[in-house]
Amino acid sequence: MTSRRSPGCRSRLARLFDYIDGELSPSRVRALESHLDQCACCAELQRDLRRVVLATRAAGDTRLPAAVRRRAQARIRRLLNARTR
């Protein structure tokens, strides 16, 4: 498993919320899971996001609030930009 992001990380990370929400097609799920098996950074981010989503749902919400989603997506973009420099 690698600890550095690959060039394909950016497009895959953009789909993490859809993956966690069960909104990806089976072929995209397989592709993303294959990537997560190979990329420790993305796998860790996916686990962290899943915990946040599950905690939010346990609190009675079915989806993350829009503001939280936007902040998380902005953080993902910053992480990707920092890693690709």
HTML snippet that shows the backbone in 3Dmol.js (N, CA, C, O; Angstrom):
<script src="https://3Dmol.org/build/3Dmol-min.js"></script>
<div id="view" style="width:600px;height:400px;position:relative"></div>
<script>
const pdb = `
ATOM      1  N   MET A   1       0.851  -1.172   0.000  1.00  0.00           N
ATOM      2  CA  MET A   1       0.000   0.000   0.000  1.00  0.00           C
ATOM      3  C   MET A   1       0.895   1.232   0.000  1.00  0.00           C
ATOM      4  O   MET A   1       1.878   1.291   0.739  1.00  0.00           O
ATOM      5  N   THR A   2       0.557   2.208  -0.823  1.00  0.00           N
ATOM      6  CA  THR A   2       1.382   3.403  -0.894  1.00  0.00           C
ATOM      7  C   THR A   2       0.904   4.442   0.115  1.00  0.00           C
ATOM      8  O   THR A   2      -0.251   4.429   0.540  1.00  0.00           O
ATOM      9  N   SER A   3       1.813   5.344   0.490  1.00  0.00           N
ATOM     10  CA  SER A   3       1.432   6.403   1.415  1.00  0.00           C
ATOM     11  C   SER A   3       1.365   7.759   0.719  1.00  0.00           C
ATOM     12  O   SER A   3       1.032   8.760   1.353  1.00  0.00           O
ATOM     13  N   ARG A   4       1.678   7.805  -0.576  1.00  0.00           N
ATOM     14  CA  ARG A   4       1.627   9.060  -1.334  1.00  0.00           C
ATOM     15  C   ARG A   4       0.471   9.002  -2.313  1.00  0.00           C
ATOM     16  O   ARG A   4       0.122   7.935  -2.821  1.00  0.00           O
ATOM     17  N   ARG A   5      -0.112  10.142  -2.570  1.00  0.00           N
ATOM     18  CA  ARG A   5      -1.224  10.195  -3.511  1.00  0.00           C
ATOM     19  C   ARG A   5      -0.705  10.058  -4.938  1.00  0.00           C
ATOM     20  O   ARG A   5       0.338  10.610  -5.291  1.00  0.00           O
ATOM     21  N   SER A   6      -1.444   9.322  -5.740  1.00  0.00           N
ATOM     22  CA  SER A   6      -1.115   9.163  -7.148  1.00  0.00           C
ATOM     23  C   SER A   6      -1.870  10.224  -7.951  1.00  0.00           C
ATOM     24  O   SER A   6      -2.754  10.891  -7.413  1.00  0.00           O
ATOM     25  N   PRO A   7      -1.532  10.383  -9.219  1.00  0.00           N
ATOM     26  CA  PRO A   7      -2.261  11.360 -10.041  1.00  0.00           C
ATOM     27  C   PRO A   7      -3.767  11.082 -10.107  1.00  0.00           C
ATOM     28  O   PRO A   7      -4.552  12.010 -10.301  1.00  0.00           O
ATOM     29  N   GLY A   8      -4.179   9.829  -9.950  1.00  0.00           N
ATOM     30  CA  GLY A   8      -5.597   9.493 -10.009  1.00  0.00           C
ATOM     31  C   GLY A   8      -6.358   9.759  -8.729  1.00  0.00           C
ATOM     32  O   GLY A   8      -7.580   9.615  -8.700  1.00  0.00           O
ATOM     33  N   CYS A   9      -5.664  10.146  -7.667  1.00  0.00           N
ATOM     34  CA  CYS A   9      -6.328  10.376  -6.378  1.00  0.00           C
ATOM     35  C   CYS A   9      -7.381  11.482  -6.463  1.00  0.00           C
ATOM     36  O   CYS A   9      -8.481  11.344  -5.927  1.00  0.00           O
ATOM     37  N   ARG A  10      -7.041  12.559  -7.127  1.00  0.00           N
ATOM     38  CA  ARG A  10      -7.945  13.719  -7.162  1.00  0.00           C
ATOM     39  C   ARG A  10      -9.338  13.336  -7.660  1.00  0.00           C
ATOM     40  O   ARG A  10     -10.331  13.686  -7.022  1.00  0.00           O
ATOM     41  N   SER A  11      -9.430  12.641  -8.760  1.00  0.00           N
ATOM     42  CA  SER A  11     -10.750  12.297  -9.302  1.00  0.00           C
ATOM     43  C   SER A  11     -11.471  11.291  -8.421  1.00  0.00           C
ATOM     44  O   SER A  11     -12.695  11.332  -8.298  1.00  0.00           O
ATOM     45  N   ARG A  12     -10.720  10.394  -7.813  1.00  0.00           N
ATOM     46  CA  ARG A  12     -11.346   9.403  -6.947  1.00  0.00           C
ATOM     47  C   ARG A  12     -11.834  10.024  -5.642  1.00  0.00           C
ATOM     48  O   ARG A  12     -12.914   9.683  -5.160  1.00  0.00           O
ATOM     49  N   LEU A  13     -11.058  10.922  -5.076  1.00  0.00           N
ATOM     50  CA  LEU A  13     -11.466  11.555  -3.826  1.00  0.00           C
ATOM     51  C   LEU A  13     -12.714  12.408  -4.008  1.00  0.00           C
ATOM     52  O   LEU A  13     -13.511  12.558  -3.082  1.00  0.00           O
ATOM     53  N   ALA A  14     -12.879  12.957  -5.183  1.00  0.00           N
ATOM     54  CA  ALA A  14     -14.073  13.750  -5.457  1.00  0.00           C
ATOM     55  C   ALA A  14     -15.331  12.895  -5.353  1.00  0.00           C
ATOM     56  O   ALA A  14     -16.426  13.429  -5.174  1.00  0.00           O
ATOM     57  N   ARG A  15     -15.191  11.587  -5.461  1.00  0.00           N
ATOM     58  CA  ARG A  15     -16.341  10.675  -5.406  1.00  0.00           C
ATOM     59  C   ARG A  15     -16.557  10.053  -4.027  1.00  0.00           C
ATOM     60  O   ARG A  15     -17.484   9.262  -3.852  1.00  0.00           O
ATOM     61  N   LEU A  16     -15.722  10.393  -3.047  1.00  0.00           N
ATOM     62  CA  LEU A  16     -15.822   9.734  -1.744  1.00  0.00           C
ATOM     63  C   LEU A  16     -17.180   9.910  -1.082  1.00  0.00           C
ATOM     64  O   LEU A  16     -17.719   8.952  -0.528  1.00  0.00           O
ATOM     65  N   PHE A  17     -17.738  11.101  -1.125  1.00  0.00           N
ATOM     66  CA  PHE A  17     -19.043  11.293  -0.490  1.00  0.00           C
ATOM     67  C   PHE A  17     -20.101  10.428  -1.166  1.00  0.00           C
ATOM     68  O   PHE A  17     -20.933   9.819  -0.494  1.00  0.00           O
ATOM     69  N   ASP A  18     -20.068  10.376  -2.497  1.00  0.00           N
ATOM     70  CA  ASP A  18     -21.029   9.522  -3.209  1.00  0.00           C
ATOM     71  C   ASP A  18     -20.809   8.060  -2.849  1.00  0.00           C
ATOM     72  O   ASP A  18     -21.773   7.307  -2.706  1.00  0.00           O
ATOM     73  N   TYR A  19     -19.567   7.653  -2.702  1.00  0.00           N
ATOM     74  CA  TYR A  19     -19.238   6.280  -2.310  1.00  0.00           C
ATOM     75  C   TYR A  19     -19.800   5.970  -0.919  1.00  0.00           C
ATOM     76  O   TYR A  19     -20.455   4.948  -0.712  1.00  0.00           O
ATOM     77  N   ILE A  20     -19.534   6.860   0.014  1.00  0.00           N
ATOM     78  CA  ILE A  20     -20.009   6.661   1.388  1.00  0.00           C
ATOM     79  C   ILE A  20     -21.531   6.650   1.442  1.00  0.00           C
ATOM     80  O   ILE A  20     -22.119   5.904   2.225  1.00  0.00           O
ATOM     81  N   ASP A  21     -22.171   7.472   0.617  1.00  0.00           N
ATOM     82  CA  ASP A  21     -23.631   7.534   0.585  1.00  0.00           C
ATOM     83  C   ASP A  21     -24.261   6.416  -0.242  1.00  0.00           C
ATOM     84  O   ASP A  21     -25.486   6.333  -0.336  1.00  0.00           O
ATOM     85  N   GLY A  22     -23.432   5.552  -0.844  1.00  0.00           N
ATOM     86  CA  GLY A  22     -23.959   4.449  -1.644  1.00  0.00           C
ATOM     87  C   GLY A  22     -24.544   4.883  -2.969  1.00  0.00           C
ATOM     88  O   GLY A  22     -25.467   4.249  -3.480  1.00  0.00           O
ATOM     89  N   GLU A  23     -24.018   5.952  -3.528  1.00  0.00           N
ATOM     90  CA  GLU A  23     -24.582   6.518  -4.747  1.00  0.00           C
ATOM     91  C   GLU A  23     -23.723   6.283  -5.990  1.00  0.00           C
ATOM     92  O   GLU A  23     -23.966   6.903  -7.025  1.00  0.00           O
ATOM     93  N   LEU A  24     -22.733   5.409  -5.910  1.00  0.00           N
ATOM     94  CA  LEU A  24     -21.899   5.110  -7.081  1.00  0.00           C
ATOM     95  C   LEU A  24     -22.377   3.832  -7.762  1.00  0.00           C
ATOM     96  O   LEU A  24     -22.958   2.951  -7.128  1.00  0.00           O
ATOM     97  N   SER A  25     -22.124   3.753  -9.050  1.00  0.00           N
ATOM     98  CA  SER A  25     -22.443   2.525  -9.784  1.00  0.00           C
ATOM     99  C   SER A  25     -21.506   1.418  -9.313  1.00  0.00           C
ATOM    100  O   SER A  25     -20.429   1.701  -8.788  1.00  0.00           O
ATOM    101  N   PRO A  26     -21.903   0.161  -9.496  1.00  0.00           N
ATOM    102  CA  PRO A  26     -21.039  -0.952  -9.076  1.00  0.00           C
ATOM    103  C   PRO A  26     -19.636  -0.882  -9.684  1.00  0.00           C
ATOM    104  O   PRO A  26     -18.660  -1.193  -9.002  1.00  0.00           O
ATOM    105  N   SER A  27     -19.517  -0.486 -10.934  1.00  0.00           N
ATOM    106  CA  SER A  27     -18.189  -0.424 -11.551  1.00  0.00           C
ATOM    107  C   SER A  27     -17.334   0.671 -10.915  1.00  0.00           C
ATOM    108  O   SER A  27     -16.129   0.490 -10.742  1.00  0.00           O
ATOM    109  N   ARG A  28     -17.940   1.795 -10.569  1.00  0.00           N
ATOM    110  CA  ARG A  28     -17.180   2.864  -9.905  1.00  0.00           C
ATOM    111  C   ARG A  28     -16.813   2.472  -8.476  1.00  0.00           C
ATOM    112  O   ARG A  28     -15.746   2.836  -7.982  1.00  0.00           O
ATOM    113  N   VAL A  29     -17.700   1.728  -7.815  1.00  0.00           N
ATOM    114  CA  VAL A  29     -17.380   1.228  -6.465  1.00  0.00           C
ATOM    115  C   VAL A  29     -16.152   0.332  -6.543  1.00  0.00           C
ATOM    116  O   VAL A  29     -15.223   0.481  -5.750  1.00  0.00           O
ATOM    117  N   ARG A  30     -16.145  -0.594  -7.491  1.00  0.00           N
ATOM    118  CA  ARG A  30     -15.000  -1.502  -7.628  1.00  0.00           C
ATOM    119  C   ARG A  30     -13.710  -0.731  -7.908  1.00  0.00           C
ATOM    120  O   ARG A  30     -12.667  -1.023  -7.322  1.00  0.00           O
ATOM    121  N   ALA A  31     -13.785   0.245  -8.797  1.00  0.00           N
ATOM    122  CA  ALA A  31     -12.601   1.028  -9.134  1.00  0.00           C
ATOM    123  C   ALA A  31     -12.101   1.817  -7.916  1.00  0.00           C
ATOM    124  O   ALA A  31     -10.899   1.861  -7.653  1.00  0.00           O
ATOM    125  N   LEU A  32     -13.016   2.431  -7.186  1.00  0.00           N
ATOM    126  CA  LEU A  32     -12.616   3.208  -6.020  1.00  0.00           C
ATOM    127  C   LEU A  32     -12.058   2.296  -4.928  1.00  0.00           C
ATOM    128  O   LEU A  32     -11.043   2.618  -4.311  1.00  0.00           O
ATOM    129  N   GLU A  33     -12.713   1.170  -4.689  1.00  0.00           N
ATOM    130  CA  GLU A  33     -12.222   0.251  -3.665  1.00  0.00           C
ATOM    131  C   GLU A  33     -10.860  -0.322  -4.030  1.00  0.00           C
ATOM    132  O   GLU A  33     -10.027  -0.546  -3.152  1.00  0.00           O
ATOM    133  N   SER A  34     -10.631  -0.555  -5.289  1.00  0.00           N
ATOM    134  CA  SER A  34      -9.319  -1.013  -5.736  1.00  0.00           C
ATOM    135  C   SER A  34      -8.264   0.049  -5.427  1.00  0.00           C
ATOM    136  O   SER A  34      -7.169  -0.266  -4.962  1.00  0.00           O
ATOM    137  N   HIS A  35      -8.604   1.297  -5.690  1.00  0.00           N
ATOM    138  CA  HIS A  35      -7.685   2.390  -5.384  1.00  0.00           C
ATOM    139  C   HIS A  35      -7.449   2.483  -3.880  1.00  0.00           C
ATOM    140  O   HIS A  35      -6.309   2.642  -3.442  1.00  0.00           O
ATOM    141  N   LEU A  36      -8.507   2.385  -3.090  1.00  0.00           N
ATOM    142  CA  LEU A  36      -8.367   2.478  -1.636  1.00  0.00           C
ATOM    143  C   LEU A  36      -7.497   1.360  -1.087  1.00  0.00           C
ATOM    144  O   LEU A  36      -6.794   1.554  -0.095  1.00  0.00           O
ATOM    145  N   ASP A  37      -7.532   0.197  -1.716  1.00  0.00           N
ATOM    146  CA  ASP A  37      -6.672  -0.916  -1.305  1.00  0.00           C
ATOM    147  C   ASP A  37      -5.202  -0.620  -1.542  1.00  0.00           C
ATOM    148  O   ASP A  37      -4.335  -1.178  -0.869  1.00  0.00           O
ATOM    149  N   GLN A  38      -4.916   0.260  -2.500  1.00  0.00           N
ATOM    150  CA  GLN A  38      -3.540   0.557  -2.886  1.00  0.00           C
ATOM    151  C   GLN A  38      -2.999   1.869  -2.322  1.00  0.00           C
ATOM    152  O   GLN A  38      -1.786   2.074  -2.303  1.00  0.00           O
ATOM    153  N   CYS A  39      -3.871   2.751  -1.867  1.00  0.00           N
ATOM    154  CA  CYS A  39      -3.452   4.096  -1.457  1.00  0.00           C
ATOM    155  C   CYS A  39      -3.819   4.343   0.007  1.00  0.00           C
ATOM    156  O   CYS A  39      -4.984   4.573   0.333  1.00  0.00           O
ATOM    157  N   ALA A  40      -2.827   4.295   0.875  1.00  0.00           N
ATOM    158  CA  ALA A  40      -3.058   4.464   2.311  1.00  0.00           C
ATOM    159  C   ALA A  40      -3.638   5.839   2.639  1.00  0.00           C
ATOM    160  O   ALA A  40      -4.489   5.954   3.521  1.00  0.00           O
ATOM    161  N   CYS A  41      -3.191   6.878   1.944  1.00  0.00           N
ATOM    162  CA  CYS A  41      -3.686   8.231   2.214  1.00  0.00           C
ATOM    163  C   CYS A  41      -5.188   8.339   1.933  1.00  0.00           C
ATOM    164  O   CYS A  41      -5.947   8.850   2.757  1.00  0.00           O
ATOM    165  N   CYS A  42      -5.598   7.862   0.787  1.00  0.00           N
ATOM    166  CA  CYS A  42      -7.019   7.921   0.423  1.00  0.00           C
ATOM    167  C   CYS A  42      -7.849   7.010   1.324  1.00  0.00           C
ATOM    168  O   CYS A  42      -8.966   7.361   1.705  1.00  0.00           O
ATOM    169  N   ALA A  43      -7.311   5.853   1.661  1.00  0.00           N
ATOM    170  CA  ALA A  43      -8.032   4.925   2.537  1.00  0.00           C
ATOM    171  C   ALA A  43      -8.256   5.554   3.907  1.00  0.00           C
ATOM    172  O   ALA A  43      -9.336   5.425   4.483  1.00  0.00           O
ATOM    173  N   GLU A  44      -7.243   6.228   4.425  1.00  0.00           N
ATOM    174  CA  GLU A  44      -7.381   6.884   5.728  1.00  0.00           C
ATOM    175  C   GLU A  44      -8.415   8.003   5.668  1.00  0.00           C
ATOM    176  O   GLU A  44      -9.234   8.142   6.577  1.00  0.00           O
ATOM    177  N   LEU A  45      -8.381   8.793   4.612  1.00  0.00           N
ATOM    178  CA  LEU A  45      -9.358   9.863   4.453  1.00  0.00           C
ATOM    179  C   LEU A  45     -10.765   9.294   4.354  1.00  0.00           C
ATOM    180  O   LEU A  45     -11.697   9.831   4.952  1.00  0.00           O
ATOM    181  N   GLN A  46     -10.924   8.209   3.604  1.00  0.00           N
ATOM    182  CA  GLN A  46     -12.234   7.574   3.470  1.00  0.00           C
ATOM    183  C   GLN A  46     -12.742   7.094   4.828  1.00  0.00           C
ATOM    184  O   GLN A  46     -13.918   7.277   5.141  1.00  0.00           O
ATOM    185  N   ARG A  47     -11.883   6.486   5.631  1.00  0.00           N
ATOM    186  CA  ARG A  47     -12.296   6.021   6.971  1.00  0.00           C
ATOM    187  C   ARG A  47     -12.724   7.196   7.845  1.00  0.00           C
ATOM    188  O   ARG A  47     -13.730   7.120   8.550  1.00  0.00           O
ATOM    189  N   ASP A  48     -11.954   8.281   7.796  1.00  0.00           N
ATOM    190  CA  ASP A  48     -12.294   9.465   8.591  1.00  0.00           C
ATOM    191  C   ASP A  48     -13.627  10.055   8.164  1.00  0.00           C
ATOM    192  O   ASP A  48     -14.464  10.378   9.007  1.00  0.00           O
ATOM    193  N   LEU A  49     -13.831  10.198   6.860  1.00  0.00           N
ATOM    194  CA  LEU A  49     -15.098  10.745   6.361  1.00  0.00           C
ATOM    195  C   LEU A  49     -16.271   9.832   6.716  1.00  0.00           C
ATOM    196  O   LEU A  49     -17.347  10.310   7.072  1.00  0.00           O
ATOM    197  N   ARG A  50     -16.064   8.541   6.619  1.00  0.00           N
ATOM    198  CA  ARG A  50     -17.130   7.591   6.961  1.00  0.00           C
ATOM    199  C   ARG A  50     -17.528   7.744   8.429  1.00  0.00           C
ATOM    200  O   ARG A  50     -18.714   7.709   8.757  1.00  0.00           O
ATOM    201  N   ARG A  51     -16.535   7.915   9.318  1.00  0.00           N
ATOM    202  CA  ARG A  51     -16.834   8.108  10.743  1.00  0.00           C
ATOM    203  C   ARG A  51     -17.668   9.365  10.963  1.00  0.00           C
ATOM    204  O   ARG A  51     -18.606   9.361  11.760  1.00  0.00           O
ATOM    205  N   VAL A  52     -17.325  10.445  10.255  1.00  0.00           N
ATOM    206  CA  VAL A  52     -18.086  11.688  10.384  1.00  0.00           C
ATOM    207  C   VAL A  52     -19.521  11.481   9.898  1.00  0.00           C
ATOM    208  O   VAL A  52     -20.475  11.905  10.551  1.00  0.00           O
ATOM    209  N   VAL A  53     -19.658  10.832   8.757  1.00  0.00           N
ATOM    210  CA  VAL A  53     -20.998  10.583   8.208  1.00  0.00           C
ATOM    211  C   VAL A  53     -21.817   9.715   9.167  1.00  0.00           C
ATOM    212  O   VAL A  53     -22.981  10.016   9.430  1.00  0.00           O
ATOM    213  N   LEU A  54     -21.223   8.651   9.685  1.00  0.00           N
ATOM    214  CA  LEU A  54     -21.949   7.776  10.609  1.00  0.00           C
ATOM    215  C   LEU A  54     -22.330   8.506  11.886  1.00  0.00           C
ATOM    216  O   LEU A  54     -23.428   8.304  12.404  1.00  0.00           O
ATOM    217  N   ALA A  55     -21.451   9.344  12.399  1.00  0.00           N
ATOM    218  CA  ALA A  55     -21.765  10.120  13.604  1.00  0.00           C
ATOM    219  C   ALA A  55     -22.910  11.095  13.340  1.00  0.00           C
ATOM    220  O   ALA A  55     -23.790  11.279  14.180  1.00  0.00           O
ATOM    221  N   THR A  56     -22.886  11.712  12.170  1.00  0.00           N
ATOM    222  CA  THR A  56     -23.960  12.642  11.811  1.00  0.00           C
ATOM    223  C   THR A  56     -25.288  11.907  11.697  1.00  0.00           C
ATOM    224  O   THR A  56     -26.313  12.386  12.181  1.00  0.00           O
ATOM    225  N   ARG A  57     -25.266  10.746  11.056  1.00  0.00           N
ATOM    226  CA  ARG A  57     -26.494   9.965  10.916  1.00  0.00           C
ATOM    227  C   ARG A  57     -27.006   9.490  12.265  1.00  0.00           C
ATOM    228  O   ARG A  57     -28.213   9.479  12.511  1.00  0.00           O
ATOM    229  N   ALA A  58     -26.086   9.098  13.139  1.00  0.00           N
ATOM    230  CA  ALA A  58     -26.485   8.647  14.471  1.00  0.00           C
ATOM    231  C   ALA A  58     -27.143   9.778  15.260  1.00  0.00           C
ATOM    232  O   ALA A  58     -27.963   9.535  16.145  1.00  0.00           O
ATOM    233  N   ALA A  59     -26.777  11.006  14.931  1.00  0.00           N
ATOM    234  CA  ALA A  59     -27.368  12.162  15.593  1.00  0.00           C
ATOM    235  C   ALA A  59     -28.743  12.502  15.022  1.00  0.00           C
ATOM    236  O   ALA A  59     -29.397  13.436  15.488  1.00  0.00           O
ATOM    237  N   GLY A  60     -29.177  11.758  14.030  1.00  0.00           N
ATOM    238  CA  GLY A  60     -30.508  11.955  13.476  1.00  0.00           C
ATOM    239  C   GLY A  60     -30.549  12.583  12.101  1.00  0.00           C
ATOM    240  O   GLY A  60     -31.624  12.696  11.512  1.00  0.00           O
ATOM    241  N   ASP A  61     -29.420  12.992  11.577  1.00  0.00           N
ATOM    242  CA  ASP A  61     -29.387  13.562  10.231  1.00  0.00           C
ATOM    243  C   ASP A  61     -29.119  12.451   9.236  1.00  0.00           C
ATOM    244  O   ASP A  61     -28.394  11.504   9.543  1.00  0.00           O
ATOM    245  N   THR A  62     -29.700  12.554   8.040  1.00  0.00           N
ATOM    246  CA  THR A  62     -29.465  11.540   7.022  1.00  0.00           C
ATOM    247  C   THR A  62     -28.290  11.892   6.124  1.00  0.00           C
ATOM    248  O   THR A  62     -27.713  11.004   5.496  1.00  0.00           O
ATOM    249  N   ARG A  63     -27.928  13.148   6.051  1.00  0.00           N
ATOM    250  CA  ARG A  63     -26.792  13.595   5.238  1.00  0.00           C
ATOM    251  C   ARG A  63     -26.027  14.642   6.028  1.00  0.00           C
ATOM    252  O   ARG A  63     -26.571  15.299   6.915  1.00  0.00           O
ATOM    253  N   LEU A  64     -24.772  14.780   5.691  1.00  0.00           N
ATOM    254  CA  LEU A  64     -23.985  15.847   6.314  1.00  0.00           C
ATOM    255  C   LEU A  64     -24.595  17.192   5.950  1.00  0.00           C
ATOM    256  O   LEU A  64     -25.093  17.371   4.838  1.00  0.00           O
ATOM    257  N   PRO A  65     -24.559  18.119   6.864  1.00  0.00           N
ATOM    258  CA  PRO A  65     -25.020  19.469   6.518  1.00  0.00           C
ATOM    259  C   PRO A  65     -24.170  20.015   5.369  1.00  0.00           C
ATOM    260  O   PRO A  65     -22.986  19.698   5.251  1.00  0.00           O
ATOM    261  N   ALA A  66     -24.782  20.826   4.542  1.00  0.00           N
ATOM    262  CA  ALA A  66     -24.105  21.357   3.357  1.00  0.00           C
ATOM    263  C   ALA A  66     -22.815  22.086   3.730  1.00  0.00           C
ATOM    264  O   ALA A  66     -21.812  21.956   3.028  1.00  0.00           O
ATOM    265  N   ALA A  67     -22.824  22.837   4.804  1.00  0.00           N
ATOM    266  CA  ALA A  67     -21.621  23.581   5.204  1.00  0.00           C
ATOM    267  C   ALA A  67     -20.487  22.629   5.574  1.00  0.00           C
ATOM    268  O   ALA A  67     -19.329  22.886   5.244  1.00  0.00           O
ATOM    269  N   VAL A  68     -20.808  21.545   6.250  1.00  0.00           N
ATOM    270  CA  VAL A  68     -19.793  20.566   6.629  1.00  0.00           C
ATOM    271  C   VAL A  68     -19.242  19.887   5.383  1.00  0.00           C
ATOM    272  O   VAL A  68     -18.034  19.685   5.260  1.00  0.00           O
ATOM    273  N   ARG A  69     -20.121  19.543   4.473  1.00  0.00           N
ATOM    274  CA  ARG A  69     -19.695  18.926   3.214  1.00  0.00           C
ATOM    275  C   ARG A  69     -18.748  19.834   2.442  1.00  0.00           C
ATOM    276  O   ARG A  69     -17.722  19.386   1.930  1.00  0.00           O
ATOM    277  N   ARG A  70     -19.104  21.121   2.363  1.00  0.00           N
ATOM    278  CA  ARG A  70     -18.257  22.073   1.635  1.00  0.00           C
ATOM    279  C   ARG A  70     -16.887  22.202   2.298  1.00  0.00           C
ATOM    280  O   ARG A  70     -15.863  22.239   1.616  1.00  0.00           O
ATOM    281  N   ARG A  71     -16.872  22.270   3.628  1.00  0.00           N
ATOM    282  CA  ARG A  71     -15.585  22.372   4.332  1.00  0.00           C
ATOM    283  C   ARG A  71     -14.739  21.126   4.109  1.00  0.00           C
ATOM    284  O   ARG A  71     -13.529  21.221   3.899  1.00  0.00           O
ATOM    285  N   ALA A  72     -15.367  19.967   4.153  1.00  0.00           N
ATOM    286  CA  ALA A  72     -14.628  18.719   3.934  1.00  0.00           C
ATOM    287  C   ALA A  72     -14.091  18.657   2.511  1.00  0.00           C
ATOM    288  O   ALA A  72     -12.947  18.258   2.296  1.00  0.00           O
ATOM    289  N   GLN A  73     -14.896  19.044   1.553  1.00  0.00           N
ATOM    290  CA  GLN A  73     -14.440  19.037   0.169  1.00  0.00           C
ATOM    291  C   GLN A  73     -13.303  20.028  -0.043  1.00  0.00           C
ATOM    292  O   GLN A  73     -12.361  19.743  -0.783  1.00  0.00           O
ATOM    293  N   ALA A  74     -13.382  21.192   0.601  1.00  0.00           N
ATOM    294  CA  ALA A  74     -12.300  22.173   0.495  1.00  0.00           C
ATOM    295  C   ALA A  74     -11.028  21.618   1.119  1.00  0.00           C
ATOM    296  O   ALA A  74      -9.933  21.827   0.595  1.00  0.00           O
ATOM    297  N   ARG A  75     -11.167  20.917   2.229  1.00  0.00           N
ATOM    298  CA  ARG A  75      -9.999  20.315   2.886  1.00  0.00           C
ATOM    299  C   ARG A  75      -9.368  19.256   1.989  1.00  0.00           C
ATOM    300  O   ARG A  75      -8.144  19.172   1.892  1.00  0.00           O
ATOM    301  N   ILE A  76     -10.190  18.456   1.342  1.00  0.00           N
ATOM    302  CA  ILE A  76      -9.681  17.434   0.412  1.00  0.00           C
ATOM    303  C   ILE A  76      -8.879  18.117  -0.699  1.00  0.00           C
ATOM    304  O   ILE A  76      -7.784  17.671  -1.044  1.00  0.00           O
ATOM    305  N   ARG A  77      -9.426  19.194  -1.253  1.00  0.00           N
ATOM    306  CA  ARG A  77      -8.719  19.910  -2.321  1.00  0.00           C
ATOM    307  C   ARG A  77      -7.379  20.450  -1.825  1.00  0.00           C
ATOM    308  O   ARG A  77      -6.372  20.352  -2.525  1.00  0.00           O
ATOM    309  N   ARG A  78      -7.366  21.025  -0.609  1.00  0.00           N
ATOM    310  CA  ARG A  78      -6.107  21.551  -0.063  1.00  0.00           C
ATOM    311  C   ARG A  78      -5.092  20.438   0.138  1.00  0.00           C
ATOM    312  O   ARG A  78      -3.913  20.616  -0.171  1.00  0.00           O
ATOM    313  N   LEU A  79      -5.528  19.290   0.652  1.00  0.00           N
ATOM    314  CA  LEU A  79      -4.628  18.162   0.854  1.00  0.00           C
ATOM    315  C   LEU A  79      -4.055  17.684  -0.473  1.00  0.00           C
ATOM    316  O   LEU A  79      -2.858  17.416  -0.578  1.00  0.00           O
ATOM    317  N   LEU A  80      -4.900  17.579  -1.472  1.00  0.00           N
ATOM    318  CA  LEU A  80      -4.439  17.140  -2.783  1.00  0.00           C
ATOM    319  C   LEU A  80      -3.448  18.123  -3.379  1.00  0.00           C
ATOM    320  O   LEU A  80      -2.426  17.721  -3.934  1.00  0.00           O
ATOM    321  N   ASN A  81      -3.743  19.398  -3.269  1.00  0.00           N
ATOM    322  CA  ASN A  81      -2.834  20.406  -3.812  1.00  0.00           C
ATOM    323  C   ASN A  81      -1.496  20.382  -3.093  1.00  0.00           C
ATOM    324  O   ASN A  81      -0.453  20.542  -3.726  1.00  0.00           O
ATOM    325  N   ALA A  82      -1.508  20.189  -1.799  1.00  0.00           N
ATOM    326  CA  ALA A  82      -0.259  20.150  -1.022  1.00  0.00           C
ATOM    327  C   ALA A  82       0.571  18.928  -1.393  1.00  0.00           C
ATOM    328  O   ALA A  82       1.799  19.006  -1.425  1.00  0.00           O
ATOM    329  N   ARG A  83      -0.074  17.809  -1.673  1.00  0.00           N
ATOM    330  CA  ARG A  83       0.626  16.577  -1.986  1.00  0.00           C
ATOM    331  C   ARG A  83       1.180  16.550  -3.406  1.00  0.00           C
ATOM    332  O   ARG A  83       2.158  15.852  -3.675  1.00  0.00           O
ATOM    333  N   THR A  84       0.570  17.296  -4.311  1.00  0.00           N
ATOM    334  CA  THR A  84       1.008  17.253  -5.711  1.00  0.00           C
ATOM    335  C   THR A  84       2.079  18.271  -6.015  1.00  0.00           C
ATOM    336  O   THR A  84       2.569  18.323  -7.143  1.00  0.00           O
ATOM    337  N   ARG A  85       2.453  19.072  -5.057  1.00  0.00           N
ATOM    338  CA  ARG A  85       3.504  20.082  -5.286  1.00  0.00           C
ATOM    339  C   ARG A  85       4.857  19.507  -5.102  1.00  0.00           C
ATOM    340  O   ARG A  85       5.853  20.213  -5.254  1.00  0.00           O
TER     341      ARG A  85
END
`;
const viewer = $3Dmol.createViewer("view");
viewer.addModel(pdb, "pdb");
viewer.setStyle({}, {cartoon: {color: "spectrum"}});
viewer.zoomTo();
viewer.render();
</script>
